[in-house]
Amino acid sequence: MKKKNKHPSPREYRIIYRAGNSIMKIIQYYNVFHSSEALGDIYHTFHTGKIHSKKITIYKVQERNRFTDGWEDRLGLFFKYLQHGLTVYS
């Protein structure tokens, strides 16, 4: 049987954050390959002025588990990879 040439598919991530002194939390969704790419995207959005605030507080970085249709926390995993010398994609 011939082996299929499959490309890796991006995963769905969401970042829950609060901009400045806002009361409401904001949820943004990303289709990327790793949680660091999603954080890199929100970093770029913040520094280009698309988020109208002087600071943001990130509460959760979550990955969607398509088999259970639930969300798994990836913020701790991101910091673990960051400590081992991997860089944030921006």
Secondary structure, DSSP 4 states (H G I P E B T S, - for coil): -PPP-PPPPPEEEEEEEEETT-SS-EEEEEEESSHHHHHHHHHHHHHTT-S-SS-EEEEEEEEEETTTTEEEE-HHHHHHHHHTT-----
